[in-house]
Amino acid sequence: MLTFEIIRDEDFQRVKVQFRALGLMVRDERLTHGKAGQTHWILTPYGDTVMTQVAAVRSICIPST
């Protein structure tokens, strides 16, 4: 079952600044879906790599005896 938490705007802004400072995400200037002037954020190629590495489930290597 999925549960959703509401994040305060103040917390989102803090996380966004950190991700931008680390080169993990950038503003997407292209107008896609949504209202004109609405800001969209996308991962940089580096951000995608970091997310994949962090989210990957690592297996435990057990040496055979």
Backbone bond lengths (Angstrom), bond angles and torsions (degrees), N, CA, C in turn:
res aa  C-N    CA-C-N  psi(-1)  N-CA   C-N-CA  omega(-1)  CA-C   N-CA-C  phi
1 M - - - 1.442 - - 1.535 108.85 -
2 L 1.308 115.36 131.54 1.458 120.23 179.26 1.517 110.39 -87.93
3 T 1.294 115.73 138.58 1.459 120.52 172.45 1.517 107.53 -123.26
4 F 1.287 116.01 147.20 1.455 121.16 -178.23 1.514 109.43 -119.13
5 E 1.297 115.22 137.66 1.453 121.60 176.55 1.523 108.19 -108.55
6 I 1.287 116.71 148.19 1.462 121.73 176.14 1.519 107.03 -96.06
7 I 1.320 115.02 126.52 1.465 119.12 179.00 1.531 108.50 -99.11
8 R 1.302 115.45 137.05 1.461 119.77 177.83 1.522 108.97 -67.64
9 D 1.327 116.30 145.12 1.459 120.99 179.89 1.520 111.22 -57.71
10 E 1.315 117.09 -38.43 1.467 121.81 179.27 1.536 110.52 -59.33
11 D 1.327 116.75 -41.65 1.463 121.01 179.47 1.524 111.01 -70.07
12 F 1.350 116.64 -41.28 1.459 120.03 178.06 1.523 110.34 -60.32
13 Q 1.329 117.33 -44.08 1.462 120.81 -179.24 1.527 110.95 -61.85
14 R 1.322 116.88 -39.54 1.469 121.25 179.49 1.537 110.08 -64.60
15 V 1.319 116.81 -46.00 1.470 121.10 179.32 1.522 109.92 -63.85
16 K 1.325 116.87 -43.06 1.465 121.69 179.98 1.527 110.91 -59.14
17 V 1.315 117.52 -44.28 1.467 121.22 179.16 1.527 110.16 -62.47
18 Q 1.319 116.71 -43.03 1.468 120.17 179.35 1.526 111.11 -63.20
19 F 1.328 117.09 -45.67 1.472 120.69 179.73 1.525 110.57 -62.35
20 R 1.327 117.03 -40.34 1.470 119.95 178.13 1.520 110.52 -66.10
21 A 1.332 117.57 -43.10 1.468 121.52 -179.17 1.527 110.83 -63.07
22 L 1.326 116.70 -32.32 1.469 120.64 179.80 1.525 112.97 -85.83
23 G 1.321 117.45 -0.11 1.463 121.07 179.16 1.516 113.07 75.02
24 L 1.337 117.22 24.30 1.459 120.87 -177.04 1.523 113.24 -90.85
25 M 1.339 117.70 -25.50 1.459 120.03 -179.74 1.521 110.73 -148.40
26 V 1.339 114.15 157.90 1.460 121.83 179.27 1.526 108.85 -139.39
27 R 1.307 115.39 162.30 1.461 121.11 175.75 1.524 108.58 -73.72
28 D 1.328 116.68 135.54 1.461 121.90 176.72 1.516 107.58 -97.06
29 E 1.305 116.27 111.96 1.464 121.44 -175.56 1.525 113.02 -80.44
30 R 1.332 117.31 -13.69 1.463 119.73 -179.05 1.518 110.36 -68.88
31 L 1.313 116.52 141.49 1.456 120.80 175.59 1.521 107.58 -87.92
32 T 1.300 116.52 114.42 1.462 120.39 178.88 1.526 107.45 -112.31
33 H 1.282 117.25 -118.79 1.457 121.31 177.64 1.514 108.99 -85.62
34 G 1.292 116.68 153.14 1.459 119.83 177.18 1.511 111.72 107.19
35 K 1.288 115.05 -171.23 1.453 122.12 -176.18 1.523 110.93 -80.69
36 A 1.314 115.53 150.03 1.462 120.15 174.78 1.520 108.99 -61.36
37 G 1.306 115.89 137.33 1.454 120.34 179.35 1.517 113.99 84.97
38 Q 1.331 117.07 -3.39 1.468 120.01 178.12 1.523 108.70 -75.86
39 T 1.325 116.65 132.53 1.461 121.18 -177.77 1.515 110.61 -84.60
40 H 1.315 115.43 133.65 1.459 122.02 174.83 1.517 107.68 -118.07
41 W 1.314 116.68 142.91 1.458 122.22 179.74 1.514 108.57 -115.26
42 I 1.336 116.40 136.86 1.462 120.81 179.45 1.527 109.48 -130.02
43 L 1.325 114.31 154.47 1.459 119.60 175.84 1.516 109.92 -72.53
44 T 1.311 116.32 143.90 1.457 120.84 169.92 1.527 107.03 -77.09
45 P 1.329 118.45 166.64 1.468 118.81 174.27 1.535 111.37 -55.25
46 Y 1.326 116.57 -39.72 1.470 120.30 176.90 1.529 110.33 -63.96
47 G 1.330 117.16 -42.80 1.457 121.38 178.44 1.519 111.72 -61.05
48 D 1.329 116.73 -38.57 1.463 120.78 178.08 1.527 110.36 -64.74
49 T 1.315 116.53 -41.31 1.466 120.65 178.66 1.524 110.78 -63.60
50 V 1.327 116.74 -46.07 1.461 120.78 -179.63 1.529 110.20 -63.05
51 M 1.342 117.34 -44.48 1.460 120.48 179.63 1.527 110.92 -59.76
52 T 1.326 116.55 -42.99 1.458 120.72 179.83 1.525 110.81 -63.35
53 Q 1.321 116.57 -43.39 1.465 119.92 -179.94 1.522 111.83 -66.10
54 V 1.318 117.28 -39.30 1.460 121.30 -178.96 1.528 110.98 -72.20
55 A 1.330 116.87 -38.80 1.463 121.02 -174.47 1.527 112.90 -83.33
56 A 1.318 117.28 -16.75 1.471 120.00 -177.12 1.523 110.21 -65.34
57 V 1.313 114.82 138.48 1.458 120.58 177.13 1.522 106.66 -84.76
58 R 1.288 114.44 119.65 1.468 118.85 -178.07 1.520 109.28 -88.83
59 S 1.319 115.56 137.85 1.456 118.71 177.19 1.532 108.45 -91.54
60 I 1.298 115.19 152.31 1.451 121.05 179.76 1.515 107.11 -94.62
61 C 1.314 115.11 125.18 1.462 120.72 179.67 1.528 107.60 -87.95
62 I 1.327 115.09 115.89 1.463 120.40 178.72 1.520 107.67 -106.24
63 P 1.309 116.96 116.42 1.463 118.99 -178.41 1.536 110.74 -63.87
64 S 1.314 115.60 139.71 1.461 118.82 177.54 1.518 109.58 -77.80
65 T 1.309 115.37 148.91 1.478 118.98 -178.64 1.506 110.89 -111.96
